[in-house]
Amino acid sequence: MKIIAGNANPTLAQQIADYSFTPLLPTKISTFADGEISVEFLDNIRGEDVFIIQSTSTPVNDSLMELLIMIDAARRSSASRITAVVPYFGYARQDRKSASRTPITAKLVANLLTTAGADRVLTMDLHAGQIQGFFDIPVDDLTSRLVFAKDIKRNVIIEDGTVFVSPDAGGVVRARKFADMFHADIAIVDKMRPSAGKSEVMNLIGDVKGKHAILVDDIIDSGGTLCNAAKAIMDAGALSVRAYITHGVLSGEACTRVEKSVLTELVVADTIKDHCPKNCKKTRQVSVAPLFGEAIRRITNEESVSSLFG
């Protein structure tokens, strides 16, 4: 087994390699004067089971292109199997035609990864589960739920008055799974988007009065939706509200927006490199490296990955 790290999240890649007791493959990734990416593996990978770890996060296009080039380099180096480990799958929010004459970019990215030479994809909390169907190769979609559940047990006092909240109708299943784990209730924020990147809370479905609310979602980008949802929950009489979000994209002023919000705490997974300012005290990361490391071990040993979540 060989583990290769891209530049998108080298810390997570190193932690996964440490869990797997496997050193990262020495790799030279450089950029030409005109911005073209060059990749060279400094060790033999012929006949090896190769795992390339690269989140397609900001800068999204550079990270994606770097991943494609590393996959192609591994294929031309005669690796026996190439698994693209993509903790954060960029372009996943463009999973359908939302208007006339628009692309389905998630499908395009799936085609690119397959054409480049990936034999398998390992990712976490795809924005839409049906994206797995865009691939003609195996896709393992891990969930951060187990990691978050452990953190909640360690740091949050779960009482009879705890309620798990989905910030939109699409995340109800996720909220229900959390609620079932803790024998808690659920609530749903009914929102609308008047324009791209903006949201307005219309209704709050469920009882949060006198309860501690935990928002659960897969992505936080600008933070507007989350902060608006948190305010609506507090206005409805909740005692406190915190959030557990898998992918902390946190673009623009998101960290500052969270810091000024009514949120007690925002917890994100380390699928994306931490880039919050040091003065953002409300935001912290938890590591999903052991989960990815165990999944990689099971894949290379031809063991069940789904049993991780039984």
Summary of the structure (lengths in Angstrom):
residues: 310
radius of gyration: 20.0
end to end distance: 26.0
largest distance: 61.0
contacts: 1042
relative contact order: 0.13
helix: 34%
strand: 26%
